[in-house]
Amino acid sequence: MTDTTSARDDVSRNIYIVMAAGLAGSANIRSLDSVLPQISGEMGVSLGQAAYLGAGYALAYGLCQLPFGMLGDRMNRLFLVKVLTCLSVALLIVTAFAPNYPALLGLRILAGAASSAIIPLSISYIGDNVPFERRQMVLAMNMTAITTGMVLGQAFGGIVADVTGWRGIPIFIALLYLPAVVGFWGQKRSGGARCGETQPIAPWHRPWADRENAILARRAGRSVCRGRADHGDDRILRDHADAAF
């Protein structure tokens, strides 16, 4: 009972962490759109060239989702979210000190690649670990966090730029990542489940498993009865029992 409660607490804490990461990741998507004229003037490029910052970010964001998704299927999803979150924070801090336009463009492309899989992997983690009867509610909370991040990135990005210039926006987005970073760091310090470890899904995480087994058992029972009646072959009983359980 204690192990089950501990596993439930770990998953609940991890869900809030990936929600925080998703909020910051969505805020980063359009964060520089409102300050392209400032960037254009400071970097000495046309407004059209400055717009490549958004295009480069979006292109990397879209292209890198597939390979990161495949990687997430082969390793611990939570660990991958942690790595991408820390990488995003590092890139944002460096972006604030970009010396010229080519460096800024390259950093935005890397930032798009780094944050591309945070939201998809958080959704996958919720789907894998939240019971079916609560999953829709948790996914709705996650989508609310993502939408809130989009609003914060655009609305508060302009306000921050008016006070500190456009270079304050990456720092502001990095601060939005701070709760997720602290949460990931706290996992290791608390002695709970480490996000780099691959863990089997506890039975309470998969309430649908009992229903699946029950359906398989009923099907196997019907097939066995039919097979024994038709052929009298005990091998069918073994085969269907193995398939059911």
N, C-alpha and C positions, 0 to 999 in steps of 0.2 A: 504493500500500500504506500509506504514511504517512497519507494523507487518510482511508482507511478505518479505520485504527487510531485516529486522532484522533476520528472520528465515533463509533466504538464507545465510547471513553472518555467522551465528552461525554454520550452517552445513558445510560451506566451511572451517571455522577455525577448526572444529572438524575433518574433513577429513585429513587436514595436520597434526594434532596431532596424529591420529591413524597411519598415514604413518610413522611418526617419531618413534612411538613405535614399529611398525613392522620392521623398519630398524634395530633398536637396538636388537630386539628379534631375528632376523635372524642372526645378527652378533654373538650372544651369542652361537649359536648352535655348531659351530666348532671352537670356539675361543681357546680352550686348546689343540687341536690336535697337533699343531706344537711344543708344549713344554712338551709333555709327557716324553721325556728323562730327562728333568730337574726335573720334579715332581718325577719321579722314583728315581733319585739320592738323592733328598732332603728328601723324605719321607721314603727311605729305602725299597722300594718295587720293584718288578720286572716290566719290561716294560709291560708285559702282564696284570699285576694287575693294572697298571696305566691306561691301555686302558679301564678298566671298567668305568672310569669316563665318557668317551664318550658313552659307551653302556648304562650306568645308566641314563644319561641325555636323550638319544634318546628314551629309553623305557618309562620313565615318560612322555616325550613330547607326544608320540603317545597315551598312555593309557588315559591321562587326557583330550584329546581334546573332546572326546564324552561327559563326564559329564559336562565339562565347556560349551560345545555347548548347551546342554539341559538347563543348568542354564541361558545361555544367551537368550534363547527363553522365559524364564519366568520373566526376569528382564531387566533393562536397559543395553543394550550392552555396551554403552559408559562408564557407571559407572563400569562395570566389567573389561573393558580394563584398566581403571584408577587404580583399585585395584590391578590387576595383574602387571601392570607396576611398581607401588610403591613397591610391594612385591619383584619383580625381582631386583630392585635397592638395596633394603635392603639385599637380599641374596647375591648379588655380592659383596657388601662391606664386609659382614661377611666372604665370601669365601676367600678374600684376606688375611685374618688373620687366616685361618684354621690351627690349631696346629698340626694335624696329618692326616694320610690318611683316616681312617674311617670318621672323621668329614668332610673332603673334599668330599669324595664320597657321604655322606648324603646330603651335601649342593648342590652338582651338581644335585642330583636326585630331590630335592625340586625346584631347579632353572628350571629344565626341566618341572616340573609340572606347575610352575608359569607362564612360558612364552609360554606354549603350545597353549593357546587359543587366544593370542593377535592377531596373523595374521588372523585366521579364523573369529574372531569377527569383525576385521576391514573390512574384505571383506563383511561380512553380513551387517555391518553398511552402507557401500557404496551402496550396493544393495537396502537397504531400503530407502535411503534418496537422492539418486542422480537420476535426471530425466533420462528416458530411452535413450534419444538421446545423453546424455553425459556420460552414465555409463561406456561404453567400454573404453573411453579415461581415465577416472578416475581410473578404475581398472588397466589399463596398467601402469599408473603412480605409483600406489601402488605396482605392481609387480616389477617395476624398483627400487623402494625403497628397497624392500625385497632382490632383487638380489644384489644391492649395499651393503647392510648390510652383506650378506654372504662373499662378496669379502673383505670388510673392516675387518671382524672378523678374517679371515685367514691371509691376507696379513699384516695388521698392527699389528695383534697380535704377530707375530714373531718379528717384529721390536721393539715393546714395550718390549718384553721379553729380547731382547738383551741389552736393556738399563737398565731396572728395575728388571729383573727376571720375572718369571711366575706370581708372585703375582701382578704385575702391570697390567696384562691383565684384571682381573675382574674390576679393577678401571677404565680402559679405556672403557670397555663396559658400566659400570655405567654412565660414562660421555656421551656416545652415547644416553642413555635414557634421559639425562638432558633436551633437547628441549621438549620432550613429557611431562615430569613432570612439567616443567615451563608452558607449554600450558594448562595442566589440572588445575594447580593452578591459572592461569590467568583467566580461565572461571569464577571461583567463585568471584574473585576480580573485574572483569569487570561488574558484575551485569547482565551478559547475561544468557542464558539457562544453568542451572546446570546439569552436566552429571549424577547426581543421580536421576533426576526427569524423570518420564515416560511422554513423550509428544506425542500427536497424530501427525501423519505425515501430514504436511500442504498440501493443494491441489497441490501446484506447485511441491511438491516432487513426486507426483504420477500422471504424465500426462497420464499414461496408464489407470487410473480409468475412465476418460471420454470415452475412446474407449471401455472399458469393458461395461460401462453402455449403450452406444449406441448399441452395439451388443446384449446385453440382451433385450433392448427395442424392437429392430427389431424382435428378436425371439419371444418375448412375443406378439407383434402385430400380427405376423403370426399365432401363436397358438390360440390367442383370436378369430381372424376372423374364423379360422377353427372350433374352439369349438362352437362358436355361430351359425355358419352355420349348424353344425351337431346336436347340442343339444339345442341350444337356452338358455343356462344356463349362467346367469350373474355372477355366482360365479367364473367361470373361469377367467373372466375379473379381479376380485379382486385378485385372487391367482397369476396370472401372473404379474399384476402390482406390487404386493408386492415383487415378486421374482426379478423383473427387477430393482427396486429402493430401 
